[in-house]
Amino acid sequence: MARRLLVAIGEQLRHCPGVITLGVRPQLSDYTAEERRLLLAADRIFYPTVRFVEIFAGAGKETFPSVSCYRFLGDKLKQTALFRLLKVPHPQTRVYYGDKQKERITADFSFPLVGKRAFRSSRGRHVFLIRDQGELSWYTKKFNPAYVQEYIPGDRELRIIVLNYRVVWGSWWVPAPADFRCTVPLEPILPQEALAAEPLSLAKGIACSGKFSDVAVDMLFDGRRFWILGLTFRYGTRGWPGHKQNRLEVIAAMIERGEL
């Protein structure tokens, strides 16, 4: 079997012997002719960065993370549109631009409701429980567009990590005292241990449909069913207590086995 040519732009896998790491430079012309030849000949390019991923996609190169991961990164509007198209359970959500549209929020939603920043927020940052008109006025003045969701009571959320379209682990998150947001992680779970079939199927289905090769799928459990809240593509590299590998070591092992 011919040895695969694996090249990386980002330095996350610099300790992986099967990957040639070039490092991030301001533009492609800053790479030598030989380095550009390697990129063009590569079987897969790892961590292509936001700067270069679309160029590699245009050249027909396969990347990890996949180009879809970068296209949906930090964009709740795209994610919500995808959830609707896939018909996965997702809280009622509407987006309002400008003062005129924002006047309709109380006609579409009842208090309490949830307001979020539409771009570049995750794991509870810029997420607000809005209980009355005064809080809503503050939120709509501060954020445009207004990304508004129905409030679904729940005491925990589940994050499921999908790598190379395979569920590798999950973890429950619970609220801190006096906070409705689930921002405190509990012990992570391996999928074969205690993850129910419903969230496993939801997470894997979204990853496969959206071609997300490296994604954390966040969902709320209301006591009866799971609701998809969003997708996170930058979720750290740490492993979990009692486990020997962190996330990058899991990816390196996949490369070593020829899975990536």
Secondary structure as UniProt FT lines:
FT   STRAND          6..8
FT   TURN            12..15
FT   TURN            17..18
FT   STRAND          20..21
FT   HELIX           28..30
FT   HELIX           33..41
FT   STRAND          44..46
FT   HELIX           49..58
FT   TURN            59..60
FT   STRAND          63..64
FT   HELIX           67..71
FT   TURN            72..74
FT   HELIX           76..86
FT   STRAND          93..96
FT   HELIX           98..102
FT   TURN            103..104
FT   HELIX           105..108
FT   STRAND          113..116
FT   TURN            123..126
FT   STRAND          127..130
FT   HELIX           133..142
FT   STRAND          146..150
FT   STRAND          156..163
FT   TURN            164..165
FT   STRAND          166..175
FT   TURN            177..178
FT   STRAND          182..189
FT   HELIX           191..194
FT   HELIX           197..210
FT   STRAND          214..221
FT   STRAND          226..232
FT   TURN            241..242
FT   HELIX           247..256
FT   TURN            257..258
//
